[in-house]
Amino acid sequence: MLDKINALFKFSQYALDIYAKRQEIIASNIANADTPGYQSKDINFKNEINKRLRKNNITNNIQLKKTSPQHISMYKQNTSSFTILPVVSNYLKKNGNTVDMNRERISFIDNSLKYQAHIIFINNQIKNIMHVLRG
């Protein structure tokens, strides 16, 4: 039963990891808005979530037996393996910086709202599970 509950939250875990990493990248872009030559960066959410879902499908077909509590679990995700891409934009400052503060502010707020909405969704899932368990 715990496997089913874990599978239920797997997608949410992936999504929140990507939103958190994207928030870091956007904050870095904003912090470097005046740095000469700095190129604005971002993450493609769709590609990253698909990559993690494909990886999850492959590893779910492999059954490994842990014979020691010190063995490393195959289900740990490496969240540092994101593909960070430069933002393609016509916006270019004289010093070579490509950070468009309007775009970054909107992206920051949009990403924050998506993260918060996903947290609310997870909370509702937990409430539903608790309601079913209580009867």
N, C-alpha and C positions, 0 to 999 in steps of 0.2 A: 504494500500500500504506500509506503514511503517513497518507493521508486516512482509511482504515479504522481504523487504530490511534487516530488523533485522535478519531474518532467514538465509539470504544469508551470513551474516557475523558471525553467531553463531559458526560455525566450526572453522573459523579463530581465533576467540576469545579464544576458548578452546586450539587450537594448540599453540598460542602465550603464553598463560598462562603456558603451560607445558614446552615450550622451555625456558621461563624466569626462571622458578623454577629449571629446569635442569642445566641451566647456573650457578645459585647460588650454587648448589650442587657440580658441577665440580670445581668451584672456591674454594669451601671449601676443597675439596680433595687436590687441588694443594697447598693451604695454609697450610695444615696439612701433607705435604709429609714427614716431618722429626719428626712428633709427635709419640713417642713410643706407640705402640698398636692401633694406629688409623686404622680403617677399611674403605676402600674406598666404597663410596655409589653411587647410580645412580637411575634413574627413568626409568621404562619401558614405552616408549611413547605410544605404541600400546594399552597396558592395560589401561592407563590413559585416552586416547582419547575415547576408547570404553566405559569406565565407565561414562564419561561425556555425551556422546551421548545417552546412555541408560537412564541416569537420565533426560536428556532433553526430550526424547520421553514420559516418564512417566508424567512429569509435564505439557507437552503440552496438555494432555488429560483432565487435571483438570482445570476448569474455576472458578476462584475466583473473587469476586467483592470487590473492595476496596471502603469502605464507608467513609474513612477519608484519607487525604493526609499523615497522620502520620503512616499509616499501612506499614508494611515492604513488599516489593515486593518479590514474590516467585521466581522471575527470577534471583535474585542475586546468584552468584556462590561463594562457599567457596573455594578459591584457596589454602587454607592451608591443604586440605584433600588429599594430594598426598601420595601415598604409596612409601616410600623410601626404596630401597632394597640394601643389601650389594653386592658388585661386587664379583662374583666368579672368582677367579684367582689363578694361581699357583705361582704368584709373592708374595714373602714374604721376608721382610728384617729381619735382625737379631733381631731388636728391636720389631718385631711383627707387623710392619706397612705394609699394603697391597697396598699402593698407587704406581702405576706404572706411572711415569711421562710421558713416551712416550704415553701410552694409554690416559692419562688425557689431554695432549696437543692436540692430534688428536680429542678426543671427544669435547673439547672446541671449536676448529676451526670448526668441523663438525656442531655442534649445532648452532654456530654463523651464519654460512652460511645458514642453514635451516631457522633460524629466519629472516634473511635479505631477503631471497627468498620469505618467506611468506608475509613480509611487501610489497615487490614489487608486489606480486600477489594481495594483497588488494588494493594497489594504482591503479593498472590496472582495478580492478573491479569498483572502484569509478569513474575512468575516463570513463569507458564504460557506467555507469549509467548516468553520467553527459552528455555524448554525446547523449544518448537516450532522456533525458529530454529536451535538447536544440533543438532537432529535426534535 
